[in-house]
Amino acid sequence: MGCFFMRMTKLDLMSCLLARDHHSYKKFYQDYELFLFRTGYRVTGCRTATERLILMIVSEIWDQPSVISRSSDRYLSVILQKLMVNINETVLLMEEQ
């Protein structure tokens, strides 16, 4: 029998954000770091762009918790995937101008 690992949930993350709990936010990042990188790399195809995208997402979530709370999606993984695609599209549009 293996070790059971529990990722932070949407509700856990919202509690952390509302309390401005840096320690719990670090746990969120550690829980989702590999997921964010793999997803970001599929979106960008570039390691450097992926790292920038992750930094933008992590900063936006901390600065604007509503990006999580206003999502109708239940699972953080789905919310994070959508954020990654949306932010990447915004960056690409800005670079075109």
C-alpha positions as CSV (number, residue, x, y, z in Angstrom):
1,M,0.0,0.0,0.0
2,G,1.5,3.3,-1.1
3,C,1.4,6.8,0.4
4,F,-1.7,8.7,-0.3
5,F,-1.0,12.3,-1.4
6,M,-3.8,14.9,-1.1
7,R,-3.5,18.0,-3.3
8,M,-4.9,21.3,-2.2
9,T,-8.5,21.8,-3.4
10,K,-10.2,24.9,-4.7
11,L,-11.8,25.5,-1.3
12,D,-8.4,25.1,0.4
13,L,-6.8,27.5,-2.0
14,M,-9.5,30.1,-1.5
15,S,-9.1,29.9,2.3
16,C,-5.4,30.3,1.9
17,L,-5.8,33.3,-0.4
18,L,-8.3,35.1,1.7
19,A,-6.1,34.6,4.8
20,R,-3.1,35.7,2.8
21,D,-1.3,32.6,4.0
22,H,2.1,32.5,2.3
23,H,3.0,29.0,3.8
24,S,-0.2,27.4,2.4
25,Y,0.3,29.2,-1.0
26,K,3.7,27.7,-1.2
27,K,2.1,24.3,-0.6
28,F,-0.3,25.0,-3.4
29,Y,2.6,25.8,-5.7
30,Q,4.5,22.6,-4.7
31,D,1.3,20.5,-5.2
32,Y,0.8,21.8,-8.7
33,E,4.3,22.8,-9.9
34,L,4.8,19.7,-12.2
35,F,1.2,19.9,-13.5
36,L,1.7,23.6,-14.3
37,F,5.0,23.0,-16.1
38,R,3.7,20.1,-18.1
39,T,0.5,21.9,-19.1
40,G,2.4,25.1,-19.8
41,Y,4.9,23.3,-22.0
42,R,2.1,21.8,-24.0
43,V,0.7,25.3,-24.5
44,T,3.9,27.1,-25.3
45,G,6.4,24.5,-26.5
46,C,9.1,26.5,-24.9
47,R,10.7,26.0,-21.4
48,T,11.4,29.7,-20.9
49,A,8.0,30.8,-22.0
50,T,6.5,28.1,-19.7
51,E,8.4,29.4,-16.7
52,R,7.2,33.0,-17.5
53,L,3.7,31.8,-17.9
54,I,3.7,29.9,-14.6
55,L,5.1,33.0,-12.8
56,M,2.3,35.1,-14.3
57,I,-0.4,32.6,-13.2
58,V,1.0,32.2,-9.7
59,S,1.2,36.0,-9.3
60,E,-2.3,36.6,-10.8
61,I,-3.9,34.1,-8.5
62,W,-2.2,35.7,-5.4
63,D,-3.0,39.2,-6.5
64,Q,-6.5,38.5,-7.7
65,P,-8.1,35.5,-5.9
66,S,-11.3,36.1,-7.8
67,V,-9.7,34.3,-10.8
68,I,-10.2,31.2,-8.8
69,S,-13.5,32.0,-6.9
70,R,-15.4,33.2,-10.0
71,S,-14.6,30.0,-11.9
72,S,-17.6,27.6,-12.1
73,D,-15.2,24.7,-12.5
74,R,-14.8,22.5,-9.4
75,Y,-11.3,21.2,-9.9
76,L,-8.2,23.4,-9.6
77,S,-6.5,21.4,-12.4
78,V,-9.2,22.5,-14.8
79,I,-9.1,26.1,-13.6
80,L,-5.3,26.2,-13.9
81,Q,-5.4,24.8,-17.4
82,K,-7.9,27.4,-18.6
83,L,-6.0,30.2,-16.9
84,M,-2.8,29.0,-18.6
85,V,-4.4,29.0,-22.1
86,N,-6.1,32.4,-21.5
87,I,-3.0,34.1,-20.2
88,N,-0.9,32.6,-23.0
89,E,-3.4,33.9,-25.6
90,T,-3.3,37.4,-24.0
91,V,0.5,37.4,-24.0
92,L,0.5,36.3,-27.7
93,L,-1.9,39.1,-28.6
94,M,0.1,41.7,-26.8
95,E,3.3,40.5,-28.6
96,E,1.6,40.9,-32.0
97,Q,0.8,44.6,-31.4
